[in-house]
Amino acid sequence: MLATRSVLRGASRAQQLLQRSSSSIALPGVPRRLADVAKLELLEAEQPAALAAIWEKYHENRPELSGSCVPAAEHAQIVERGRESPLFIFPVRREQGHFMLLSQFDVQHSVFVMTFLEDYKRNPAAAQPWLSVTLFDELMASKGLGLLRVEVRASSPSRSLSVAVLLTDRRASWQAVPERLAKAEAAHIMSLVRRYYGTDDYDRVWSFNHVRYQSCARPGRLGWRRQADVVRASLRRRPNDTSI
């Protein structure tokens, strides 16, 4: 009973500190400051450990959102590397195959915006955001923490669209999948952003943006083809490895 009361108090505290009318609808790709989604003056009064727990508790039960806290040094490194290498591709596993999201870092607003790669290939100007990962730095100086928030496109779970899912045997299959990414998928992509921009695996991101390949006139522009091949090869070699 005491544990249940503690959890309820934590959830209530998170609602008090973080609920804002402008944060009620997830709109991936829309620039936000921390004050848009949280009561900044109240967060400033919390200790770092409590602040981290509140941030993650609030996002825990929101199907269109996911949140995480990272050390200030990691946050700064992700932002700096995003500025240096803004483009990358992230896979999303679905049933027996996968599809890919093309990510671009918006330096001005510290947000990774991701769209369905096939939409980008057809018409870059018309490709709509499927997901965004925003990095908030307002509490780094005072709390030593950076806050990450994932937003996925909000739509009715009953709606679906057909996307080309590449099966593990290299065959493409058009399948009806939910128009909205699942919460677990969004959280996993956030972890991949931390992995590829915040660890030694960044070398793959750097190469994607800066190495010229024979098939690409400019790095990062058509380099998605080579990176897509690399991701597909990794998925075929390790079909059960959820870290990819």
matplotlib code that plots the C-alpha trace (Angstrom):
import matplotlib.pyplot as plt

x = [0.0, 2.8, 4.5, 1.3, 0.8, 4.4, 3.8, 0.6, 2.2, 5.0, 2.6, 0.6, 3.8, 4.8, 1.4, 1.7, 5.2, 4.9, 1.3, 0.9, -2.0, 0.5, 2.0, -1.4, -1.0, 2.2, 3.4, 6.7, 9.0, 7.4, 10.1, 9.6, 11.3, 11.2, 8.8, 6.3, 5.9, 6.8, 6.6, 10.3, 10.3, 9.0, 11.5, 14.3, 13.3, 13.8, 16.9, 18.5, 17.4, 13.9, 13.7, 14.8, 12.2, 9.5, 10.4, 10.4, 7.2, 5.3, 6.1, 5.6, 1.9, 1.7, 1.4, 2.6, 5.5, 8.7, 11.2, 14.7, 17.4, 21.1, 24.2, 25.0, 28.2, 26.3, 23.7, 26.3, 28.1, 24.9, 24.0, 27.6, 27.7, 24.2, 25.5, 28.5, 26.6, 22.9, 21.7, 21.3, 19.0, 17.4, 15.6, 12.2, 11.5, 8.1, 7.1, 9.5, 11.0, 11.8, 11.5, 13.7, 13.4, 15.6, 16.7, 17.8, 19.1, 17.7, 20.6, 18.6, 16.0, 18.1, 15.7, 16.1, 13.2, 12.5, 10.4, 9.7, 12.6, 10.4, 8.4, 11.6, 12.9, 9.6, 9.4, 11.7, 9.6, 6.4, 7.8, 6.0, 7.6, 6.9, 8.9, 11.1, 13.6, 14.0, 16.9, 16.3, 19.3, 17.6, 18.6, 22.1, 23.8, 21.8, 21.1, 23.8, 21.1, 19.8, 16.2, 15.2, 11.6, 10.3, 7.1, 5.4, 2.7, -0.7, -3.5, -6.1, -4.6, -7.2, -5.8, -3.1, -1.1, 0.9, 4.6, 7.3, 8.7, 11.9, 11.9, 15.0, 15.5, 15.8, 12.2, 10.1, 6.5, 3.9, 2.1, -0.5, 1.1, -0.2, 0.2, 1.6, 4.8, 4.4, 5.7, 8.3, 9.5, 9.8, 11.7, 14.0, 14.8, 15.7, 18.1, 19.6, 20.1, 22.0, 24.0, 25.0, 25.5, 26.7, 29.2, 32.0, 29.4, 29.3, 31.9, 29.1, 27.1, 30.2, 30.9, 27.3, 27.6, 31.1, 32.5, 31.9, 30.9, 31.2, 27.4, 26.9, 27.6, 27.5, 27.9, 24.7, 22.5, 22.4, 24.5, 21.3, 21.6, 24.9, 23.8, 20.5, 22.5, 24.7, 21.6, 20.0, 23.1, 23.3, 19.6, 20.1, 23.2, 21.5, 17.8, 17.1, 19.5, 17.2, 20.1, 20.3]
y = [0.0, 2.4, 1.6, 2.3, 5.6, 6.6, 5.8, 7.8, 10.7, 10.6, 10.5, 13.4, 15.4, 14.8, 16.0, 19.2, 20.1, 19.1, 19.5, 22.3, 22.9, 23.2, 19.8, 17.9, 17.1, 15.5, 17.3, 15.9, 18.4, 21.4, 23.5, 23.5, 25.0, 23.3, 26.0, 24.9, 21.5, 22.0, 24.5, 25.4, 27.4, 24.3, 21.9, 24.2, 23.6, 19.8, 17.9, 16.2, 12.7, 13.7, 15.8, 12.8, 10.6, 13.1, 13.6, 9.9, 9.2, 11.8, 10.3, 6.8, 6.6, 8.9, 6.7, 9.5, 10.5, 9.1, 10.9, 10.4, 12.2, 12.2, 13.7, 17.2, 16.0, 13.4, 16.0, 18.5, 15.8, 14.7, 18.3, 19.0, 15.9, 16.6, 19.9, 18.3, 15.3, 16.2, 13.2, 9.5, 6.5, 4.5, 1.2, 0.3, -3.5, -4.7, -8.4, -10.2, -7.2, -3.5, 0.0, 3.0, 6.6, 9.4, 11.7, 15.3, 17.4, 21.0, 22.9, 26.0, 24.1, 21.1, 18.5, 15.4, 15.2, 11.8, 10.9, 7.7, 7.1, 6.0, 9.3, 11.2, 9.3, 10.1, 13.8, 15.3, 18.5, 16.6, 14.1, 14.5, 14.1, 10.7, 11.3, 13.9, 13.8, 17.2, 17.9, 20.5, 22.2, 24.7, 22.7, 21.6, 24.4, 24.2, 20.4, 18.8, 17.1, 17.2, 16.2, 14.2, 14.0, 11.9, 12.8, 10.6, 11.5, 11.3, 9.6, 7.1, 3.6, 2.1, 4.0, 2.3, 2.9, 0.6, 0.9, -1.2, -3.5, -5.1, -8.7, -10.4, -12.4, -9.1, -9.2, -6.1, -6.6, -3.9, -4.2, -2.2, -0.9, 1.6, 5.1, 6.0, 4.5, 2.5, 3.9, 1.1, 1.9, 5.6, 4.9, 2.5, 5.2, 7.6, 5.0, 4.7, 8.5, 8.3, 5.3, 6.7, 10.3, 9.8, 6.9, 5.6, 4.3, 7.9, 7.0, 5.4, 8.7, 10.7, 8.6, 8.8, 12.6, 13.2, 10.3, 10.5, 7.2, 6.3, 6.2, 9.5, 13.0, 14.5, 12.9, 12.7, 13.4, 10.0, 8.3, 6.9, 4.2, 2.9, 3.3, 1.5, -1.4, -1.4, -1.5, -4.2, -6.3, -5.9, -6.8, -10.0, -11.0, -10.4, -10.7, -11.0, -8.2, -5.4, -3.0, -2.2]
z = [0.0, 0.9, -2.5, -4.3, -2.6, -3.4, -7.1, -7.2, -5.5, -8.1, -10.9, -9.5, -8.9, -12.5, -13.8, -11.7, -13.0, -16.6, -17.8, -20.2, -22.6, -25.5, -24.7, -24.9, -28.6, -29.9, -33.1, -34.2, -35.7, -34.1, -32.2, -28.5, -25.5, -22.1, -20.9, -23.5, -22.0, -18.3, -15.5, -15.6, -12.3, -10.4, -12.1, -11.0, -7.4, -7.7, -7.0, -10.1, -9.1, -8.3, -11.5, -13.6, -12.0, -12.5, -16.2, -16.9, -14.9, -16.8, -20.1, -19.0, -19.7, -22.7, -25.9, -28.2, -26.0, -24.4, -22.2, -20.8, -18.9, -19.8, -18.2, -19.4, -21.1, -23.2, -24.1, -25.3, -27.3, -29.1, -30.0, -31.2, -33.3, -34.6, -35.8, -37.5, -39.0, -39.3, -41.4, -40.6, -41.1, -38.3, -38.9, -37.4, -37.1, -38.0, -37.8, -40.2, -41.7, -41.2, -42.8, -42.3, -41.1, -42.4, -39.6, -39.9, -37.0, -36.7, -35.1, -34.3, -32.2, -31.1, -32.5, -34.7, -37.1, -38.8, -41.8, -43.7, -46.0, -48.9, -48.7, -48.8, -51.8, -53.7, -52.8, -50.1, -49.9, -49.2, -46.6, -43.3, -39.9, -38.3, -35.1, -33.5, -30.6, -28.9, -26.6, -23.8, -22.3, -19.9, -16.8, -17.8, -15.9, -12.7, -12.6, -14.7, -16.8, -20.3, -21.1, -24.1, -25.4, -28.3, -30.0, -32.5, -35.0, -33.2, -35.1, -34.5, -33.7, -36.1, -39.1, -41.1, -44.3, -46.5, -46.3, -48.0, -45.3, -46.4, -45.3, -43.9, -47.2, -49.1, -50.6, -50.2, -49.1, -48.9, -45.5, -43.7, -40.5, -37.9, -39.1, -35.7, -34.4, -31.2, -27.9, -27.6, -31.2, -30.3, -27.1, -29.0, -31.6, -28.8, -27.5, -31.0, -31.2, -27.9, -29.2, -32.6, -31.6, -28.0, -28.2, -30.4, -32.9, -34.1, -36.7, -38.8, -38.6, -39.5, -42.6, -43.7, -43.7, -44.8, -46.9, -50.6, -52.2, -55.9, -56.2, -54.5, -55.9, -52.5, -49.0, -47.0, -50.0, -51.7, -49.0, -47.6, -50.2, -48.8, -45.2, -45.9, -47.3, -44.2, -41.9, -43.9, -43.8, -40.0, -39.6, -41.7, -39.7, -36.4, -36.8, -33.1, -32.0, -30.7, -30.2, -33.9]

ax = plt.figure().add_subplot(projection="3d")
ax.plot(x, y, z, "-o")
ax.set_aspect("equal")
plt.show()
